[in-house]
Amino acid sequence: MLNMVQLRVLATVARHGSVTEAARELHYSQPSVSHHLSRLEAATGVRLVQRVGRGIRLTPEGRLLANRAAEIVGRVDAATNELAAQVGLQAGRVRLAANASALSTIVPTAAATLAQAYPGLELSLVERHPVEALQMLRHGEIDVALVFRHADASVEDEGFRLLHIGDDSIYLVSRRPDDSLANHRHSAWIGGCERCQEELLAACRREGFAPRIGSLSDDMIVVQSLVAAGIGVAILPGLALQAHHRPGVHASELPDFRRRIYAATYGDPPDPPAVAAVLAALAEATTTRGSRDLAELPGTPPPPLTGSARPPVRR
């Protein structure tokens, strides 16, 4: 009995004229492609492919079945896509994880867009650091993870597909306007979690010193309150300052030092229509929101958040 997997394999082999290229497109191993072809020959009782040198060639019977297979696969794919687009965006749920600053800024803007365009689509949210968010994504506990990377960091995560949706500048937070890291070689610093401290260490390392970390907090409100009280200085991303900017605390942008923001999914493309709609809404929210809230604050530098080209679709 014929099945869709075998027909898809035959149609792909016929289109490429190569088992290797078919395996690459289908994300199968070459032995797996050969196995499906053998099973299809056994099911039909005829020889479908023959060896020609190092390659293969379809027999007349193989060409006939391959043509019909391409038609069948194309019609099934079209029907599947149409049904998913019809049902997936009228109902269903997309689970998203992000850190506090993204959940306070980008995500609400995207959620409002989705609610207006697809009122039947439920967006379920959870706050997680990017490392935990990616673990949840790998384990199937969420559908999308909003994460960040430093501009010079590798983004090659096995199995993850990362859509760059924008950049977020990093700011020195202190009690002086137009301040710089060089002025605080001997100051006390307020650090965050162990992972976030790497960002602080990297920024200070560029200025030739190691920060003296006297206090620890991963809460953007607590950090700014400590800075306002003169306990120390800190660095924060622009999104955190959009979410909360305490009066009397000044933010000075660190030149050429920023985070890249990604919406991550897991597994082979394409994404389900509902997930694709969420990705598009996140990209649009990053582009249209910019740093409007931060830019409106007195004595604050130009907007730090810049949008990336969007797809057709805690500090």
C-alpha positions, 0 to 999 in steps of 0.5 A, spaced: 500 500 500 502 506 498 503 512 503 505 519 503 512 519 506 514 514 500 510 518 495 514 524 497 521 521 497 520 519 490 517 526 488 523 529 491 528 524 488 525 525 481 525 533 482 533 532 484 535 526 480 539 525 486 538 521 492 543 525 496 540 532 494 533 529 496 535 527 503 538 534 504 531 537 502 527 532 506 532 532 512 533 524 511 539 520 511 541 517 504 540 510 507 533 512 509 531 515 502 533 508 499 529 504 504 523 508 502 524 507 495 525 500 496 519 499 500 515 503 495 518 498 489 516 492 494 509 495 494 508 497 487 511 490 484 515 494 479 522 497 479 522 504 480 529 507 479 536 504 476 543 505 477 547 509 472 554 510 474 554 514 481 547 516 480 540 514 479 535 514 473 527 513 474 525 507 470 519 509 465 514 506 471 518 510 476 517 516 472 510 515 471 509 514 479 513 520 480 509 525 476 502 522 480 506 523 486 508 530 485 501 532 484 498 528 490 503 531 494 502 538 492 495 537 493 495 534 500 500 540 502 496 545 499 490 542 503 494 542 509 496 549 509 489 552 507 486 548 513 491 550 518 491 557 516 483 557 516 483 553 523 490 555 526 489 562 526 481 562 529 483 558 535 489 555 538 494 557 543 501 559 542 506 558 548 511 564 549 517 565 554 521 571 555 525 575 560 522 580 564 524 586 560 521 583 554 515 581 557 514 588 559 515 592 552 515 588 546 510 582 548 504 586 550 505 590 543 505 584 539 499 581 544 495 587 542 496 586 535 495 579 535 488 580 539 486 585 534 487 580 528 486 574 531 481 574 537 481 566 537 488 565 538 490 565 545 497 567 547 500 564 553 506 567 557 511 565 562 517 569 564 524 565 564 531 567 563 533 566 555 537 559 557 531 556 561 526 559 555 531 555 550 530 549 555 523 549 555 523 550 547 527 544 546 523 540 551 516 542 548 513 546 553 513 552 549 512 554 542 516 560 542 522 563 546 524 570 546 532 571 547 538 575 546 545 574 544 551 579 545 552 582 538 559 578 537 556 571 540 554 565 536 547 564 534 548 556 532 544 553 537 543 545 535 535 545 533 533 552 534 531 557 529 533 564 531 529 570 527 533 576 529 527 581 530 531 587 533 537 590 537 537 593 544 543 598 546 546 597 553 546 603 558 550 605 564 545 607 569 548 612 574 546 619 578 550 623 573 548 625 566 552 623 560 556 619 564 561 613 561 564 607 564 571 610 564 569 614 570 567 608 574 574 604 575 573 605 582 566 605 583 562 600 587 557 596 581 551 593 582 551 586 578 545 581 576 545 574 576 551 570 574 549 570 566 548 577 566 554 579 570 558 576 563 555 582 560 558 587 565 565 584 565 565 584 558 563 592 558 568 594 563 573 589 560 573 593 553 575 599 558 581 596 561 578 594 568 575 589 572 568 592 576 568 591 583 561 588 584 558 590 591 551 588 590 547 583 587 540 584 584 536 582 577 530 586 578 531 592 574 527 596 579 531 594 585 537 596 581 535 603 579 533 604 586 540 602 589 543 607 584 539 613 586 541 611 593 548 612 591 550 604 593 553 603 586 552 604 578 550 598 574 548 597 566 541 595 564 539 594 557 534 599 553 528 594 554 529 594 562 529 602 562 523 602 557 519 598 562 521 602 568 526 608 569 526 611 576 527 619 576 533 621 578 537 616 575 541 617 568 542 612 562 548 613 558 548 609 552 555 604 551 557 605 544 557 599 540 555 595 545 548 591 544 544 585 545 541 582 539 534 580 540 531 573 537 525 569 537 527 562 537 523 556 535 525 549 534 524 543 529 524 543 522 520 549 518 515 551 516 512 554 523 505 552 524 500 558 522 499 561 529 506 561 531 508 564 524 503 570 526 506 570 533 513 571 530 511 576 525 507 580 531 514 580 535 518 583 529 512 588 528 512 590 535 520 591 535 520 595 529 514 600 530 515 600 538 522 602 537 524 606 544 518 611 544 517 610 552 525 611 553 526 617 548 520 621 552 524 621 558 528 627 560 535 627 559 535 620 556 539 618 549 536 617 543 532 610 542 536 604 543 532 599 540 532 598 532 528 593 528 530 588 524 527 586 517 521 582 519 519 576 515 513 576 510 510 573 516 530 580 566 534 584 564 
